[in-house]
C-alpha cells in the first residue's frame, strides 16, 4: 500500500526534511456529504489511524493535517476540512470552500438517500469553488461503510458511468471501520491535485494581507517611531 | 432536508448579517448552543456579496411585487397563555432597483454564467455555445427585460463594431474594427479554459462576457472598508476569525476637484513625493497633519474654534483651499456644513493613526468582498457547534403572557424551537412592531467599468474617492473602486460602488449625476477624445437600502425583554456601528460590549476555575438591561463555579471576581455602584 507507506512519516520524518530541492505543497481538501455518512470517521482513520463507533459532531476544529512524503522531492501537507455543525442542513459558507484544490464527496452505502444527495453536494461544490483556470476541482466519490449491507446496489460499471456523467474524478468503496481503501482514495486524489498543480501552478498574490497576532506584535514594536 | 432541527437551543439568531453573525459566533464560541437561521438562501442579508448571476436573481426578486404579507398559520400553534409576535414574510428593505446595461449585448446569443447552473461539469466548455433555444438562460433574458424601460440599452445594442480600444493598444487597428459580428461572437464564446479577457481578438467587453465570467464577480450590496485600527479589525484578530479572511490594502485615496480626479497625499512619503503640491503646501500639510495626530495635547490650537464647523476651522489654518478641500473631504471624510471642529479633528486623527499599519492608506478591503465577513463569523460559530439553516423562515416569536418573555419561535414548517435569548435582524420585524420607527435610506449604485477613474502605472489599484456635494444641502458621494485582484470582478473590469445617504426619491436620482461626471456611457464612447476619455460604463445598478442603524430599542413595539434587535448596514464607511451594536444597547452601554465580546472569544483553556465566558456574557446582557438580580439563578451559576454563593456577603464581592480585563476602571466602578444599589 504505497499510500499508507508514504502516508506515515510521523513528526520526526517531517521535521527531518532538509533536502534543499524538496518541494512543499499545502493542499486544502474538503470532505463533504450528508449527516452521518462517516466523514469524520474517514478523516480520523486516515490522519490518526483511529476509529470509533460513537458518532460525535466535530467541534472546534477546522481541519485535520496530514503530512505526506509524496516522493523524494515532494512534501505534501494535506488539510482535510471536515464540515462543521452547519452543514448538515447543506448551507456552507464560502469560507469553507475557498481555495480548496480537491474534494471527497462521501455517501453511506447502506443508506440510499445519502447517495441521492451526492449530486446536490457536487453542484454546491462546483458553484462555489473552482481552480484558477475555471475548471472544477478534482473530486472523488467515496462509497463509505462498505463493510455493511448495501441499501441499493450500484454495479461498478454503473458507478463508473455515474462518475463520468457528473464530473467525478473517480470513486472508491471505503470503510473507515475496517480501514479499506482510504489511503488509496487519498493517494488517488492527491495525484490528481498534483497533476493539476503542475499544469497550472498557483500564482501567489503577494499583496494579500493576513491579520494575525504576529503582525500585531511585530507592529507594536516598530510603532515607537 | 429530512433532518429535523433540535427543538431547544440557548440562543436563536434570525438573520445572517454582520452583527448577527458576530453575536452568533460569540455565543457559540463561549459554549452556548446556537441556531442561526436566515429566510434568504444566501448568507449575509444586506451585507451579502453576489456573483453576477446571483445579483441578477437578487434584482429579480426585488423587482417583483412585494406586498409584505405576514405569516398566519402560526396562530393555531400557540397556547392560550402565549402571544405571538409575527415576523415579516418578505424583506422590504430594498427599493427602487434599476438596472442599465451599456455594454453591447447580442440579443440572439445564449449565454450563462459558467458553472452557475451547470449540472454536468464534463461539458462545461461547450455549454455556452450553440445551445438550442430552450437553453435561453434566465440571466440574459431577465436583463433585457429590465432594461426595456430605458433608452440607453437600445443605443448600446445598436453600437456598430467600432474600435473603442480597451487597453489593447496594439490591436486596436483597422483589422479589429472590421471584425464581423460572427467573429465577435466567437471571441466571446471562447472555451472557459482559455483566458477570454486576454484573448488578442477581443477589443471590448460585451455583456455576454460579463455574464460568462460572472463567477469572477463578488458584488457587495453594502460597500464598506475596514479602518486598519477599527473595532472590526480588533475583533477579527482577537476572535481569531481573521484566519478565515484575507485583505488587500486600499492603495489610493482620491479627491475630486474642479472636474478632475486627483490622488490625495496622506502619508509623509506621499506628501513629499507629490508633484501636485508646491514645497510650501507640502510643509503646511505636514505641519497640520502632525498637529492632528495628537491635537488633544495642544488645546490652544483649536479651543477657540470648538463652536465652529471643521471647514471653517480649516480656513483659519494656514492651508491653501486645495489642501483644505483634501483634508475635509478625503482625509476626515466629513461634511462641509455639519461637522464640528472636534469631530473633524477626531476623524483626521483616526485616519492618520490607521495609516501605515498594513500599508499606505488606513483602509483594508476583504478579498472576495465585504460579504465574506459575516460568513467568517458564521463559520466560526459553526465550527464551535452552531447550527445553520438558510432558506429557513420564522413565522413568529412566541411570548409568554405572564413573564412577557419570548420563549420560542415557530418556523415555517410550524416547528416550535425554544431558546433563552433571541436575536432578530430589524428587517424581519413587521410594520406593527416598527410603527414608531423612522428609517433613513441609503442610495447605492454598483457599476462595472473598463478603466480606473484615475489611470496609474499599475491597473491593480483599490481606490476610495469622495465626491463633494454638488449643491449645498445634498450629500457627498463615497466611491470605492475595486480592481480584479480583490476577487470581486473579472479581469479587465473595475467594480465601482457608490454610496450616499438618500436625499431625493430614488438612488438613481441621487447618484446619476456623479456617475455621469466620472464615467462615459459605453454607447457614447466612440465620440470621446482618446486622451481625455473617462472610463466606460458597461453596466449599472441603482437601488435604495433601508438604514436601520441607530434606532433605540424603545421605538419597537411589544419587544420581549430577551429579544434583541440588530440593525442592517449603515451608510458609513467603517463597520463601527455593526460591531458596537452587538451590544444591542444604547451608546452608553456599547463600550461594555466591546470588552465583553472579545472576552467571550478568549480561549477557554486554562480558565477552568473562572466563570464561563458565556455566563459573563449573559450577565452583561442582564446588567446593561438593568435586570440584574443577585439572587438570579444565572449568577448563581456563574459563581457556584468559583465560590459558594452563600458565603458572599454582598453583590459587591461577586463583582471583584470578574477578571479585571473585562472592564476598564470606570466601567468597573459603575458596575460596582449599580450592584450596590441593587443590593440595598
Interface residues (C-beta under 8 A of the other chain):
Chain A: X35 X57 X58 X59 X60 X61 X62 X84 X85 X86 X87 X88 X89 X90 X91 X93 X94 X95 X96 X98 X113 X119 X123 X126 X127 X130 X133 X134 X135 X136 X164 X165 X166 X167 X205 X207 X208 X209 X210 X211 X212 X213 X215 X216 X219
Chain B: X1 X2 X3 X36 X43 X114 X115 X116 X118 X119 X120 X121 X122 X124 X192 X193 X215 X233 X236 X237 X242 X243 X244 X245 X246 X247 X248 X249 X357 X358 X359 X364 X367 X368 X372 X375 X376 X378 X379 X381 X382 X383 X384 X385 X386 X387 X388 X389 X390 X391 X392 X485
